[in-house]
């Protein structure tokens, strides 16, 4: 994987250049590993490849090497999709400026680990409805899931995964399908999965993923006593008084789940 830079790493490189250092050790993969970097006045080198210093390095931006230059890890097709650095290394991402993963108090990767533990995936078939950067899938693999079926509608988000070293690679037992889960779920068999992780965009962006019809499909494909974690957050609660977690719980109960609020989401068990 090509080197990734944020303001933090670029400052280390510039400081080393100004101090006339020959080498420094830093991370070029968002804090997953450390590597020795050779410093020269006009460029820096790692593993035999030379790279330029950036003329400008912005906050809240991750730069990737496109084989000729560094550019922001962002794309604009229908929406602006951007990879965002965090203080913990594992990045989050934004869609049109809306942050998709919690980062205020915890690493988005650690947050995913906590939520995955709730569904107890060891030895089980997991449906990951909205794959995002793949942190749920990565944690399911770590926790011993036997099979993970992951879906992600947005091709630009899948492209971000190809850059992000924290995103898992597909493997035996882990499939990633580019497509809309609301369309693909009708092809999944009754009681074909043991547990489900549902981390949709906000209601205003993807209301169909909060609909009674979709929850009925989740209830159909999951086995009896199977666990589902549904991330909801609390959007609009302060401005409109709307309680999305309670709305979600009511619809899931109508679909045949027992529900309890858990952190920033709903933990449900199929009756």
TASUL-V432295 format. One record per backbone hydrogen bond with DSSP energy under -0.5 kcal/mol. CO is the residue of the C=O (numbers start at 0). NH is the residue of the N-H. E is the energy in kcal/mol with one decimal. If there is no record, write none. Layout:
BEGIN
co=CO nh=NH e=E
co=CO nh=NH e=E
END
This chain:
BEGIN
co=2 nh=64 e=-0.8
co=4 nh=62 e=-3.0
co=5 nh=9 e=-2.6
co=6 nh=10 e=-2.3
co=7 nh=11 e=-1.5
co=8 nh=12 e=-2.0
co=9 nh=13 e=-2.5
co=10 nh=14 e=-2.9
co=11 nh=15 e=-2.0
co=12 nh=16 e=-2.2
co=13 nh=17 e=-2.6
co=14 nh=18 e=-1.7
co=15 nh=20 e=-2.6
co=16 nh=19 e=-1.4
co=21 nh=38 e=-3.4
co=23 nh=25 e=-0.5
co=23 nh=36 e=-3.3
co=25 nh=34 e=-3.0
co=27 nh=3 e=-2.3
co=28 nh=31 e=-0.8
co=34 nh=25 e=-2.2
co=36 nh=23 e=-2.0
co=37 nh=44 e=-2.5
co=41 nh=52 e=-0.5
co=42 nh=39 e=-2.0
co=43 nh=50 e=-3.1
co=44 nh=37 e=-2.7
co=45 nh=48 e=-2.0
co=48 nh=45 e=-2.2
co=50 nh=43 e=-2.6
co=57 nh=60 e=-0.7
co=61 nh=72 e=-3.0
co=62 nh=4 e=-2.2
co=63 nh=65 e=-0.6
co=63 nh=70 e=-2.1
co=68 nh=65 e=-2.8
co=70 nh=63 e=-2.5
co=71 nh=73 e=-2.0
co=72 nh=82 e=-2.6
co=74 nh=80 e=-3.1
co=78 nh=76 e=-1.3
co=78 nh=80 e=-0.8
co=79 nh=81 e=-0.5
co=79 nh=95 e=-2.9
co=80 nh=74 e=-2.5
co=81 nh=93 e=-2.5
co=82 nh=61 e=-0.7
co=83 nh=91 e=-2.2
co=85 nh=88 e=-1.2
co=87 nh=89 e=-0.7
co=91 nh=83 e=-2.9
co=92 nh=99 e=-2.6
co=93 nh=81 e=-2.1
co=93 nh=95 e=-0.5
co=94 nh=97 e=-1.8
co=96 nh=98 e=-0.6
co=97 nh=94 e=-2.0
co=106 nh=110 e=-2.6
co=107 nh=111 e=-1.7
co=108 nh=112 e=-2.0
co=109 nh=113 e=-2.0
co=110 nh=114 e=-1.8
co=111 nh=115 e=-2.6
co=112 nh=116 e=-1.9
co=113 nh=117 e=-0.8
co=114 nh=117 e=-0.5
co=114 nh=118 e=-0.6
co=115 nh=118 e=-1.2
co=115 nh=119 e=-0.6
co=116 nh=119 e=-0.9
co=120 nh=123 e=-2.7
co=123 nh=125 e=-0.6
co=123 nh=145 e=-1.4
co=123 nh=146 e=-1.8
co=124 nh=193 e=-2.1
co=124 nh=194 e=-1.6
co=125 nh=127 e=-0.6
co=125 nh=148 e=-3.0
co=126 nh=128 e=-0.7
co=126 nh=196 e=-2.8
co=127 nh=150 e=-2.1
co=130 nh=133 e=-2.4
co=133 nh=137 e=-2.6
co=134 nh=138 e=-2.3
co=135 nh=139 e=-2.3
co=136 nh=140 e=-2.3
co=137 nh=141 e=-2.1
co=138 nh=142 e=-2.0
co=139 nh=144 e=-2.6
co=140 nh=143 e=-1.3
co=143 nh=122 e=-3.4
co=146 nh=125 e=-3.1
co=147 nh=149 e=-0.7
co=147 nh=174 e=-2.5
co=148 nh=127 e=-2.9
co=149 nh=176 e=-2.8
co=150 nh=130 e=-3.8
co=151 nh=178 e=-1.3
co=152 nh=154 e=-0.6
co=153 nh=157 e=-1.7
co=154 nh=158 e=-1.9
co=155 nh=159 e=-2.0
co=156 nh=160 e=-1.8
co=157 nh=161 e=-1.2
co=158 nh=161 e=-0.5
co=158 nh=162 e=-0.7
co=159 nh=162 e=-1.2
co=159 nh=163 e=-2.1
co=162 nh=164 e=-0.5
co=163 nh=166 e=-1.5
co=170 nh=173 e=-2.6
co=172 nh=147 e=-3.5
co=173 nh=170 e=-1.3
co=174 nh=149 e=-2.7
co=175 nh=177 e=-0.5
co=176 nh=151 e=-2.3
co=176 nh=178 e=-0.8
co=178 nh=180 e=-0.6
co=179 nh=182 e=-1.6
co=179 nh=183 e=-2.1
co=180 nh=184 e=-2.5
co=183 nh=186 e=-1.8
co=184 nh=187 e=-1.5
co=188 nh=191 e=-1.3
co=192 nh=222 e=-2.1
co=193 nh=226 e=-0.5
co=194 nh=126 e=-2.3
co=195 nh=228 e=-2.1
co=196 nh=128 e=-2.2
co=196 nh=198 e=-0.5
co=197 nh=230 e=-2.5
co=201 nh=204 e=-1.6
co=201 nh=205 e=-2.3
co=205 nh=208 e=-1.7
co=206 nh=209 e=-1.9
co=207 nh=210 e=-1.0
co=210 nh=214 e=-2.2
co=211 nh=215 e=-2.3
co=212 nh=216 e=-1.3
co=213 nh=217 e=-2.1
co=214 nh=218 e=-2.3
co=215 nh=219 e=-1.5
co=216 nh=220 e=-2.1
co=217 nh=221 e=-1.5
co=219 nh=190 e=-2.5
co=220 nh=191 e=-0.9
co=220 nh=192 e=-2.2
co=222 nh=225 e=-2.3
co=225 nh=269 e=-2.6
co=226 nh=195 e=-2.2
co=227 nh=229 e=-0.5
co=227 nh=267 e=-3.2
co=228 nh=197 e=-2.9
co=228 nh=230 e=-0.6
co=229 nh=265 e=-2.5
co=231 nh=234 e=-0.6
co=233 nh=236 e=-1.3
co=235 nh=239 e=-2.8
co=235 nh=240 e=-1.0
co=235 nh=241 e=-0.9
co=236 nh=240 e=-0.8
co=241 nh=243 e=-0.7
co=242 nh=246 e=-2.0
co=243 nh=247 e=-2.9
co=244 nh=248 e=-2.4
co=245 nh=249 e=-2.2
co=246 nh=250 e=-1.9
co=247 nh=251 e=-2.7
co=248 nh=252 e=-2.5
co=249 nh=253 e=-2.0
co=250 nh=254 e=-1.4
co=251 nh=255 e=-0.7
co=251 nh=256 e=-2.0
co=252 nh=255 e=-0.9
co=255 nh=270 e=-2.5
co=257 nh=268 e=-2.6
co=259 nh=266 e=-2.8
co=261 nh=264 e=-1.3
co=263 nh=231 e=-2.2
co=263 nh=232 e=-2.8
co=264 nh=261 e=-2.8
co=265 nh=229 e=-2.7
co=265 nh=267 e=-0.5
co=266 nh=259 e=-1.9
co=267 nh=227 e=-2.9
co=268 nh=257 e=-2.9
co=269 nh=224 e=-2.1
END
